[in-house]
Amino acid sequence: MDVLTKIKLVEAKLKAILDKNGVVMPEVAIVLGSGLSDVADNVIDPLVISYDELADFPVATAPGHKGRFVVGNLGDTPVIIMQGRIHYYEGYPMTDVVLPVRVLARLGVKNFVLTNAVGGLADGMREGDLMLITDHISTFVPSPLIGPNIDELGLRFTDMTHVYDVGLQNVFREAADKLDIRLLEGVYAQFTGPQFETPTEIQLLKGLGIDVVGMSTVVEAIALRHMDIRVSGVSCITNLAAGISDELLCGSDVVDVGTEVGPTVTALISEAVRNF
């Protein structure tokens, strides 16, 4: 099955479920990273749609990713939340990794908030800090745009000068100031995973000017910009990267820290999306 046909099949199934429940697709989508799943628990009057209800939809297998859409109001704002994303390291082709965000964009989502759990590289970062993504480096993962261009989605060559929308960045800065939340800013790099990076790889990344590293988000952002959708990104520093501290890295610790920071992430996103 070609990529566009698969997108259209999933799109039709999701739209049918929304129509059956009288739900109009919100213009804001939030993709939750590892440990940040509890943000969706704050949605008012939620409609929950499991990924396995959608034919040809990839199943989320990563720890802390429930694998479902949650539709409703976050504060005063209608949103659709991906409570669990698809990762390249799960063994899916890159077209499946970005399939969910492409489907949501085709159904009418205009603004995305991409969240993630990351390892912190920059000096002064602490576990539990939040960082606004201002740019990324995609060098270490395959582009989701490789292969024949899908003209229905976007242009063959996509400009990446402002992947993370400048206006949405300002909205997050204002929200953080209002709520007195420490919000760092920096550059994100995606590795494939699932193994954590080595200390030497981390030193390489620091030399390239990278502030945090994770295993998601960048390819979603590329796919969305290909479709001319506005993207914003917030990272939760759940650990200091290999070699930055003496502690060994553990996936369960990532989820635990993300859960602890969940209320702060919820407050920040809720305040920001009100002003999208």
C-alpha positions in Angstrom: 0.0 0.0 0.0 1.4 3.4 -0.9 1.9 6.1 1.7 -0.9 8.4 0.6 -3.5 5.6 0.4 -2.6 4.5 3.9 -2.9 8.1 5.2 -6.3 8.4 3.5 -7.6 5.2 5.0 -6.6 6.2 8.6 -7.9 9.7 8.0 -11.3 8.3 6.9 -11.6 6.0 9.9 -10.7 8.7 12.4 -13.1 11.2 10.8 -15.9 8.7 11.0 -15.3 8.2 14.7 -15.3 12.0 15.3 -18.4 12.5 13.2 -20.2 9.7 15.0 -19.5 11.4 18.3 -20.3 14.9 17.0 -16.8 16.2 17.5 -15.2 18.8 15.2 -11.5 18.3 14.8 -9.7 20.9 17.0 -7.1 23.2 15.5 -4.5 22.4 18.1 -2.8 19.0 18.6 -0.4 18.1 21.4 2.0 15.1 21.0 3.0 13.8 24.5 6.5 12.4 25.0 7.7 9.7 27.5 6.5 10.3 31.0 4.2 13.2 30.0 1.1 11.0 29.4 -0.7 12.4 32.5 -1.1 15.8 30.7 -4.1 14.2 28.8 -5.8 13.3 32.2 -6.6 17.0 32.4 -8.7 17.1 29.3 -12.4 18.0 30.1 -15.1 15.6 28.7 -12.6 13.5 26.8 -13.4 11.3 23.8 -10.8 8.6 23.8 -9.9 6.8 20.6 -7.4 3.9 20.9 -5.0 3.6 18.0 -6.0 0.0 17.5 -9.5 1.2 16.5 -8.0 2.7 13.4 -7.2 0.3 10.6 -3.6 0.4 9.4 -2.5 2.6 12.3 0.8 1.7 13.9 0.7 0.5 17.6 2.7 2.4 20.2 5.0 0.1 22.1 7.3 2.4 24.0 7.0 2.5 27.8 4.8 5.3 29.0 3.0 5.7 25.7 -0.7 4.6 26.0 -1.4 4.7 22.3 -4.5 6.7 22.0 -6.0 10.0 21.0 -7.8 12.1 23.6 -10.1 14.8 22.3 -11.7 17.5 24.4 -10.9 20.8 26.2 -7.6 21.5 27.9 -8.6 24.5 30.0 -10.7 26.6 27.6 -9.1 25.3 24.4 -10.3 22.4 22.2 -7.4 20.0 21.6 -6.6 16.6 20.3 -3.8 14.9 22.2 -1.6 12.0 21.1 -1.1 10.1 24.3 1.8 8.2 22.9 3.7 8.6 19.7 5.4 6.2 17.2 9.2 6.0 17.3 11.6 4.9 14.6 13.3 2.5 17.0 10.1 0.5 17.4 10.9 -0.9 13.9 8.4 1.1 11.9 9.2 2.7 8.5 9.6 6.4 8.8 6.4 6.9 6.9 4.5 5.2 9.7 6.4 7.2 12.4 5.0 10.5 10.9 1.6 9.0 9.8 -0.3 10.2 12.9 0.7 13.9 12.6 0.1 13.8 8.8 -3.5 12.5 9.4 -4.3 15.1 12.0 -3.0 17.9 9.8 -5.1 16.7 6.9 -8.2 16.7 9.2 -7.8 20.3 10.1 -5.2 20.7 12.8 -3.3 24.0 12.2 -1.0 24.1 15.2 1.1 21.4 16.8 2.8 21.2 20.2 5.5 18.5 20.1 6.7 17.5 23.5 9.4 15.0 24.4 11.7 13.7 27.2 15.3 14.4 26.5 18.8 14.2 27.9 20.3 17.6 28.7 23.7 18.6 27.4 23.9 22.4 28.0 25.7 23.7 31.1 23.4 24.5 34.0 20.6 22.2 32.9 18.8 20.3 35.7 16.6 17.3 35.7 13.0 18.5 35.5 13.8 21.7 33.5 11.7 22.6 30.5 13.2 23.8 27.3 11.5 25.6 24.3 12.8 24.2 21.1 14.1 26.9 18.8 15.7 24.7 16.2 16.8 21.2 15.5 19.4 19.0 13.8 18.1 16.2 11.7 21.4 14.8 10.5 21.3 11.6 12.6 17.9 10.2 11.4 16.4 9.5 8.0 14.2 12.2 6.6 10.5 11.3 6.4 10.4 13.0 3.0 12.8 10.5 1.3 11.2 8.8 -1.7 8.7 10.1 -4.3 7.2 13.4 -3.2 3.6 13.3 -2.2 2.4 16.4 -4.0 -0.9 16.4 -2.1 1.0 17.0 1.1 3.6 19.5 0.1 6.5 20.7 -2.1 9.5 18.5 -3.1 12.0 20.8 -1.4 10.7 22.3 1.9 12.2 25.4 3.5 13.4 24.7 7.1 14.5 28.3 8.0 11.8 28.5 10.8 10.7 25.0 11.6 9.5 26.0 15.1 7.1 28.9 14.5 8.5 32.2 15.9 5.0 33.5 16.9 4.2 30.3 18.8 7.6 30.5 20.5 6.7 34.0 21.8 3.4 32.6 23.1 5.2 30.0 25.1 7.7 32.6 26.5 4.8 34.8 27.6 3.0 31.9 29.2 6.2 30.9 31.1 6.6 34.4 32.3 3.0 34.7 33.5 3.2 31.4 35.4 6.8 32.0 36.6 8.0 28.8 35.0 11.7 28.3 34.3 11.8 27.8 30.5 15.1 27.3 28.8 15.6 27.6 25.1 17.8 25.6 22.7 18.5 23.2 19.9 17.2 19.6 19.8 18.9 16.7 18.1 17.1 13.4 17.3 19.0 10.1 17.4 17.4 6.9 16.4 17.7 5.1 19.7 16.7 2.9 21.5 20.1 2.9 23.1 21.2 6.0 24.9 24.1 8.0 23.5 27.7 7.5 24.5 29.7 10.1 26.3 31.8 10.7 23.2 28.6 11.2 21.1 27.4 13.7 23.7 30.7 15.6 23.4 30.3 15.7 19.6 26.8 17.1 20.0 27.9 19.7 22.4 30.5 20.8 19.9 27.8 21.2 17.3 25.9 23.5 19.6 23.1 21.1 20.5 21.4 21.5 23.9 19.3 18.4 24.3 19.0 15.0 22.6 16.1 12.6 22.2 14.6 9.9 20.0 11.6 11.7 18.5 10.0 15.0 17.3 12.4 16.1 14.6 10.9 13.9 11.9 7.4 14.9 12.9 8.3 18.5 12.7 9.8 18.0 9.2 6.7 16.2 8.0 4.5 19.0 9.4 6.5 21.8 7.8 6.3 19.9 4.5 2.5 20.4 4.9 2.9 24.1 5.9 1.6 23.5 9.5 2.7 25.6 12.4 4.9 23.7 14.9 6.1 24.4 18.4 8.2 22.2 20.7 8.8 21.8 24.4 11.4 19.4 25.9 11.4 18.0 29.4 15.0 17.3 30.6 14.5 14.0 32.4 18.2 13.2 32.7 21.6 14.7 32.1 23.1 13.0 29.1 25.8 10.4 29.3 29.1 11.7 30.7 27.5 14.9 31.9 26.9 13.3 35.3 28.2 10.1 36.8 24.8 8.4 36.9 24.0 5.6 34.5 20.9 6.1 32.4 17.7 4.2 32.8 14.4 4.3 30.8 12.2 4.0 33.9 13.9 7.1 35.4 13.0 9.1 32.3 9.3 8.2 32.7 9.4 8.9 36.5 10.9 12.4 36.0 8.4 13.2 33.2 5.6 12.2 35.5 6.8 14.5 38.3 7.0 17.5 35.9 3.7 16.7 34.3 1.6 19.3 36.3 4.1 22.1 35.2 4.0 20.9 31.6 0.2 20.9 31.7 0.0 24.4 33.2 2.5 25.8 30.6 0.8 24.2 27.6 -2.7 25.1 28.8 -1.8 28.7 29.2 0.0 28.8 25.8 -2.6 27.1 23.6 -5.2 29.6 24.9 -3.3 32.2 22.9 -2.6 30.2 19.8 
